[in-house]
Every structure is written in C-alpha cells, then in structure tokens.
Amino acid sequence: MRSLRQNLRKVAQMKWEKKLDLLSSIAFDLQLIHSHDIVHRDLHSCNILQDNIYDAYISDLGFATSVNKTLETESRKKIYGIMPYIAPEVLCGTSFTKASDVYSFGLIMWEISSGNVVFSEREDDSTLYLDIRNGLKPEIAKGTVLCYEDLLKKCWDADPVKRPSAPEIYNTIVSWKNKTELWKEFLEADMYNIHNATDDNIVQEHNTIYTSRIINIIDIESIVLMKHINIDHIDHTDHIDPQFFLDLRKYEPKFDCKPRGKTIHCRGGSAPGLELEYAFKKITDDKKRDLSQHVAILKELEDSEYIVRFYGIAVSSNELDYYFVTEWMENGNLRDYYTNYKLDWNKRFEFAIDICRGIAFLNAIGVYIILFNIISELFLY
C-alpha cells in the first residue's frame, strides 16, 4: 500500500472521472471522521493511503482528537503537522477545527488537479510561515475545471466559517458526475492534460517540508519579528534615546537581597502599581563607550522568550554610575545555580538546550556572539 504522495505522478495522468472517484473516497472518509466530532489535525497526501490507484483511505489518526477536547486542551504555542497544509488561523494560534481539516483537504484537491506537491519549491521556514498566515495559496493549474476551482477556493477561504463542511464537499463532488454540462468540461480538461503533459510538470518532493513535526509558533514568530531588525545600520553614536532612561527613584531597592557579584547592584523592588522585580547591573567604564549600540540592540531583542528582558538605563543621582535594568532572574546566573543547587543530568540537558535555543535564535536573525571566553555568568535563570 502506497500513499497518495507516492502515487501523485500516476494520479496526475489519470482521467478526471477517476480523479473524482478518488477525491470522493477521500471526502467520504473525512465526512465519516467529522460525523463523530473528531478533527484529524494532520491531513495531507502522505496520510492518504491507496491499495490501488483509483481508491484511497484517510490514515494516521494518531493525532486526531475530539472537537471538545481540542478546544479545551490544545496548546497555542506548539502545533503538530506539515506547515503548508496547516490552516492560517491555526498558525495564528487558534485551535484545529473541522474547518482547518477542510483547508487541508483543499490542498489535497490542488495536488490531485496539478500533479504537484504543494509549495515543494519553498523552504520550511519562518518566511513560508508568515506567507501562509498572510493568505499565500499555490497557483491554480491551467486547465482546471471552473466548478472544481470554485470548490477548492471555498475550502481555502480565509474565514473558516465560510468553508464548506465535509458532507457538502462530498455531495458536491458526487453531483458533478450527474451534470452533463459540467461533465463536458471535465472531458475537455482531460484533452488539455493530454496535450500538455510533460515530466517537467511534476515537481519533485522537497523532503525538508514533508515530514509531520512539532512547530513552535513562539520560536517562528520571534524569528519573523527579529528579521526586520537591521543590526548593521544601528547608528554608532554616543547619543542614547531619552526613552531608554529610567527614573531610578521609581525603583525601591530591596536591601534584604544580597548583591550578586561585582556588577549586580541590587534587587530592585516594584514600581508603584506594578508587581515586577528588577535587576540593576552596573555598567563598567569600558562598556560605556559602546553603550548606545548595546541599548539599541537590547531593546530590539526584548520580545524574545530566550533573551533576558531589558527595560532601560538607570542613572545614579551623581550621574556617575549607570545601570542596565533587566528582569530579575530568581536563581541568578548559571554559575550561581550550580554553586547553590545540585544539578542532575536532566536539568543539565535542559539548561544546555535552552542555551542552544538562545544562541540559535540570535544566529537565525543575523546576530552573532563573538566571545573568546564564554562564561557561565552570561546565562541567567
């Protein structure tokens, strides 16, 4: 038994009568799944199995779940699947629904009509993610019958509410065979495909895309956001935008907290009306020269979950001492942590992965840390 993906080249060469039989069998299975209030959540042509070229079955229900359970428990940060088949609203953080399955079905319709693998020419990256969220669809193949194209586009509708249900899809496909005028159009499409069929029309599969995997929405959104930062064009000037300066009087020091090291000044208390705690790190004289560049970069990176949040610069009353104001990390840096706590191997691996994620994130947006000596004080917990 092979998948529709594996048979796609042969399917593309079939006449439309057989293509519609194939498509109706897939629609029937989807209708059956949805009738039990189950959402498949990972519908794509690799999960469509065929024991012969003219029939098909939806498989791999291991990730499927009930509609109610999906709405109640699904994580908005991580999703599982193949990105080109995932509905835009799911990539935006909403739950998988029957309508998102219908969106995926629309892409299967496109593959059957075009003989191509959806977005096979694209890399599975943040750019594709953003494009799909913004409504990117593959181009409709020339010679596609108008009624087929119309149904396909309805399945792709940006508004999930406007997409047809699985029973509507199945009934529509079955009805085409009983309409003489429409059937003539499918016969004409067969003739068009015969006269325009070449091996070049079948795009080769792109292996980096077509494996279901966990997609971390937070990671991708952070990279998308940070790609708009042009680090190379930050002005090299001694001037620091006044908005970055904080009024030190608004932060009440907590003297019950022992300063950490030589540069951590104290644990800052909450500003009036805010339940936040801050760390004040004294800026040494050798760091002041490049202060404006550091501040600009830190402010741009503040939306990443892997970078310590930066609030601004505080200046002492004598205007001699400057402090970086960042979020308070309860356990200090990595050296503080492994000095004060016993680290088992699970925790060590967890820390190593978090550090790698932070460095990978910076590299992904074009920021490279060049250090002759990477030390444990750099990593805060």
DABEL-V170589 format. One record per helix or strand of 3 or more residues. SS is the DSSP state (hx for helix, st for strand). FROM is the first residue (numbers start at 0). TO is the last residue. If there is no record, write none. Layout:
BEGIN
ss=<SS;SS>
from=<FROM;FROM>
to=<TO;TO>
END
This chain:
BEGIN
ss=<hx;hx;hx;st;hx;st;hx;hx;hx;hx;hx;hx;hx;hx;hx;st;hx;hx;hx;hx;st;st;hx;hx;st;st;hx;hx;hx>
from=<3;15;44;47;66;77;82;87;97;125;145;159;165;179;198;212;216;230;241;247;263;277;284;290;309;321;333;344;375>
to=<11;34;46;49;72;80;84;90;113;132;154;161;175;195;200;215;225;232;243;249;267;281;287;299;314;326;339;363;377>
END
